Amino acid sequence: MKLVYIPKTRFCTISDIIKATGFGRATVHRALNDESPVSFEVRETVSKTVFLLNEKAIARYRTEIARSHID
């Protein structure tokens, strides 16, 4: 059986989103779960922030995977 490489890349957490947006934990939680009362602008900001934070993580993940296949 061949061992599988598990990347160490971490995707964004709610704390990362809070730091990046400046919104409170409850606001971010409601925006992520599509709950009321959160404005469209706040939901959009949170969504864009998640995309940007995870975009960087995905790039790191791809690099880790590529390096793991070099024997």
C-alpha positions, 0 to 999 in steps of 0.5 A, a space after each residue: 500500500 502506497 502512503 498518501 501525502 496529506 498537504 498542510 495547507 489550511 483554508 480560511 477560518 471564520 477568524 480569518 474572515 473577521 480579521 479581513 473584513 472587520 465584521 463581528 463573529 455573529 455577522 460573519 456567521 450569519 452571512 456565511 449561513 445566509 441568515 437574516 438580518 444581513 445586508 446584501 453588501 455584507 454578504 457580498 463582502 464576506 463572500 469575496 473575502 472567502 474567495 480571496 483568502 481561499 484562492 491563496 490557500 488553493 495556490 499553496 495547496 497546488 504547490 504542495 501537491 506538485 512538490 509531493 510528487 517529485 521523487 
